[in-house]
């Protein structure tokens, strides 16, 4: 019989990159924490820069590689800019 694997081993996201919209608070921020704790590099986005700055400080204090991009997901131009800037900053995204 094989030894049971730990949850961290099953969900190891080391080397993966995640883009999380609505990531400055609530469920989005919780998702950023969970993905980051599993090893993913996270990019969070929402409309308010000040909220994003605080959220990234919180994530980085937890040892998570995080950055932010302010964008309104309800605007096509902002969505395109978010995609372009994310690709420029971290490369291809594995988790959206």
GUGU-425075 format. One line per 8 residues: number of its first residue (from 1); for each residue x, y, z of N, C-alpha, C. Coordinates in steps of 0.1 Angstrom, whole numbers, plus 5000, padded with zeros to 4 digits. Atoms other than C-alpha are relative to their C-alpha. Layout:
NUM	X,Y,Z,X,Y,Z,X,Y,Z; ...
END
This chain:
1	5008,4988,5000,5000,5000,5000,5009,5012,5000; 4992,4988,5001,5013,5034,4991,4996,5010,5011; 5002,4990,4990,5016,5063,5016,4991,5011,4994; 5009,4989,5004,4988,5089,5013,5008,5013,4998; 4993,4987,5003,5000,5121,4997,4993,5011,5007; 5006,4988,4993,4995,5154,5015,4993,5009,4990; 5008,4991,5009,4971,5180,5000,5010,5009,4993; 4990,4991,5007,5001,5203,4993,5007,4993,4989
9	4994,5007,5011,5017,5176,4972,4991,4998,4988; 5010,5002,5011,4985,5170,4952,4997,5013,4993; 5003,4987,5006,4980,5207,4945,5012,5009,4999; 4988,4992,5001,5016,5219,4940,4999,5008,4987; 5001,4991,5011,5014,5249,4917,5013,5007,4997; 4987,4994,5002,5051,5257,4917,5003,5002,4985; 4997,4997,5014,5061,5274,4885,4988,5004,4992; 5012,4996,5007,5025,5282,4875,4997,5014,5003
17	5004,4985,4998,5011,5317,4870,4985,5001,4999; 5014,4998,4999,4976,5328,4879,4996,5014,4999; 5006,4987,5001,4956,5358,4869,4986,5000,5006; 5013,5000,4993,4927,5366,4893,4994,5014,4999; 5007,4987,5001,4902,5393,4885,4991,5001,5013; 5007,4998,4988,4884,5408,4915,5008,4995,5012; 4991,5005,4990,4915,5399,4935,5004,5008,5011; 4995,4991,4990,4918,5428,4958,4993,4997,5014
25	5007,5003,4988,4893,5415,4984,4991,4988,4998; 5010,5011,5001,4867,5388,4992,5006,4987,4995; 4996,5013,5005,4868,5355,4974,5012,5001,4990; 4989,4999,5009,4892,5368,4948,5014,5000,5007; 4988,5000,4991,4918,5376,4975,5003,4987,5006; 4998,5013,4994,4912,5343,4992,5005,4990,4990; 4995,5009,5010,4918,5325,4959,5014,5003,4997; 4986,4996,5002,4950,5345,4954,5009,4994,5011
33	4992,5006,4989,4962,5334,4988,5001,4985,4998; 4999,5015,5001,4953,5297,4982,5009,4996,4988; 4992,5004,5011,4969,5296,4948,5015,5004,5002; 4986,4996,4997,5000,5315,4960,5006,4991,5011; 4995,5010,4990,5003,5292,4990,5004,4987,4994; 4997,5012,5007,5003,5263,4966,5012,5002,4991; 4988,4998,5008,5033,5279,4948,4998,5008,4988; 5002,4992,5012,5017,5299,4920,5005,5014,5002
41	4997,4985,5000,5029,5334,4911,4986,5006,4996; 5013,4995,5002,4998,5355,4912,5000,5015,4995; 5003,4987,5005,4986,5386,4893,4986,5003,5004; 5014,4997,4997,4955,5402,4908,4996,5013,4993; 5005,4988,5007,4933,5428,4892,4987,5003,5006; 5013,4994,4997,4904,5450,4901,5001,5014,4996; 5001,4986,5005,4894,5486,4894,5008,5010,5009; 4994,4990,4991,4910,5503,4925,5014,4997,5003
49	4985,5002,4997,4948,5507,4927,5003,4999,5014; 4997,5000,4985,4948,5515,4964,4996,4986,5006; 5004,5013,4995,4929,5482,4972,5010,4989,4996; 4990,5009,5005,4953,5463,4950,5013,5000,5007; 4987,4999,4993,4984,5477,4966,4999,4994,5014; 5001,5006,4986,4971,5467,5001,4999,4985,4999; 5001,5015,5002,4962,5432,4988,5013,4994,4997; 4987,5006,5004,4996,5426,4972,5009,5001,5012
57	4992,4999,4987,5013,5438,5005,4997,4988,5009; 5005,5011,4992,4992,5412,5023,5005,4987,4995; 4995,5012,5007,5001,5385,4998,5015,4998,5002; 4985,5001,4999,5038,5393,4998,5004,4998,5014; 4997,5002,4986,5038,5394,5036,4999,4985,5004; 5002,5014,4998,5026,5358,5034,5010,4991,4992; 4990,5007,5008,5055,5349,5011,4996,4996,4986; 5006,5003,5013,5035,5349,4979,5006,5010,4990
65	4995,4992,5011,5050,5362,4947,4988,5006,4993; 5012,4994,5004,5023,5387,4938,5002,5014,4994; 4999,4986,5006,5018,5418,4916,4985,5003,4996; 5013,4996,5003,4988,5438,4905,4999,5008,4988; 5003,4991,5011,4972,5455,4875,4986,5005,5002; 5014,4994,4999,4943,5479,4878,4993,4999,4986; 5008,5001,5012,4916,5472,4852,4986,4997,5003; 5014,5002,4999,4879,5472,4848,4996,4989,4991
73	5003,5011,5008,4868,5438,4836,4987,5002,4992; 5012,4997,5008,4836,5454,4822,5003,5008,4988; 4996,4992,5012,4856,5473,4796,5009,4993,4991; 4992,5008,5010,4870,5456,4765,5014,5005,4999; 4986,4994,5001,4900,5480,4763,5008,4996,5012; 4993,5003,4988,4909,5473,4799,5003,4985,5001; 4997,5015,5001,4906,5435,4794,5012,4997,4991; 4989,5002,5010,4929,5437,4764,5013,5005,5007
81	4988,4995,4993,4954,5458,4784,5004,4991,5011; 4997,5010,4989,4952,5434,4814,5007,4988,4994; 4994,5012,5006,4960,5405,4791,5014,5003,4995; 4986,4996,5005,4989,5423,4774,5010,5002,5011; 4991,4997,4989,5004,5436,4806,5004,4987,5008; 4997,5012,4993,5001,5402,4823,5010,4992,4992; 4991,5007,5008,5018,5385,4794,5014,5006,5000; 4987,4993,4999,5046,5411,4795,5007,4998,5013
89	4994,5001,4987,5051,5408,4832,5004,4986,5005; 4997,5014,4995,5049,5371,4839,5000,4989,4989; 5000,5011,5011,5045,5353,4805,4986,4994,5000; 5013,5007,5002,5018,5328,4797,4993,4997,5014; 5008,5003,4988,4990,5323,4823,4995,4986,5000; 5004,5014,4999,4983,5288,4835,4986,4999,5006; 5012,5001,4992,4953,5296,4858,4993,5014,4998; 5008,4988,5002,4926,5322,4850,4988,4999,5009
END
